[in-house]
Amino acid sequence: MDNIIVAGKKLQLDIPASDITRNLWLGLLAEFDIYQFSMNDHQLLLLVAKGSVKYSPVQRSNLAHRIENAVLLPTVFYFDNLPTYERDRLVDKGVYFVVSDKFAFVPTLLANRRLGKEEIGSQLFPSAQYLLLRHLQRGSLNGMTIKEIEEITPYKYSTLAKSVQQLAALGVAEFKADSNRNKRLTFIPDKRELWEKSQPYLSDPIKKSGCTDEPLSAGIIGGIEALSHYSMLAGEDTPTRVFTIDASKWLKNRLSDFEDIQRIEIWKYPPIAENGFVDRLSLYLTLKEDTDPRVQKELEIMIKEMPW
């Protein structure tokens, strides 16, 4: 192996120095190919099984601790494929691992990752925008670690780590270590100020839209019908239905560009639903370019009356 992919970043693999391998035991060297790599200025070992290796999560945890005590380097296990339930068992035991280019669990290093300028960009990642809007509308995320945020959001640790780094880089939040060296997220204290400062970085959550020739009961209600729910504007005869990218696969062959009975929106991130309707701030972002002055007036009122 020449490299691995962790959080979308290609990392070069090298043969460990001799002073490292001579401190490892023969049984380990017989079962694993061992590589050394660098991430966020930290050196780690990668263990790639030479054949079928049957280790439980507890055994892998114990093995990783034994290696770290011997060579003072954290250990990461490599897998070509790994079922979700097996990943969950390893995460539960704190075992670092990489699954091909699909998944990585190296929490300390992911949290310490520094994004390059080209990665920060001028608009929030969908996951970062979700975090910001959730914080503004559902409940404060201030003071939470990435692991705590992972437990209450639909995103994995690696995605959240990149998201909080971007929020901090753009100046709408901080991500700093506390007295116990646990990094915690803190947004700008005033929510109205946070909303206004974030405007240049926010984007329309709609990835794709279209219509179907039959009304649907699934999905969250968005569009004009949702604005009607939050305002005095008249609603739609058939409410717009909103789906996320993952949940929309079954719609693949049903969407049409022609105007029809049912309008569908496929969003880049999950709406922060309120009683079956998309959240106010995401709705604003989908309609702010609408040319109807009545829509613009109701959007203005809705934002003005937000319970910050």
Buried (B, 14 or more C-beta within 10 A) or exposed (E): EEEBBBBEBEBEBEEBEEEBBEEBEEEBEEBBBBBBBEBBEEBBBBBBBEEEEEBEBEEBBBBBEBBBEEBEBBBBBBBEEBEEEBBEBBBEBEBBBBBEEEBBBBBBBBBBBEBEEEBBBEBBBBBBBBBBBBBBBBEEBBEBBBEBBBEEBEBBBBBBBBBBBBBBBBEBBBBEEEEEEBBBBBBBEEBEEBBEBBEEBBEBBBBBBBBBEEEBEEBBBBBBBBBBBBBEBEBBEBBBBBBBBEBBEEBEEBBEEEEBEBBBBBBBBBBBBBEEBBBBBBBBBBBBEBEEEBBBEBBEEBBEEBEE
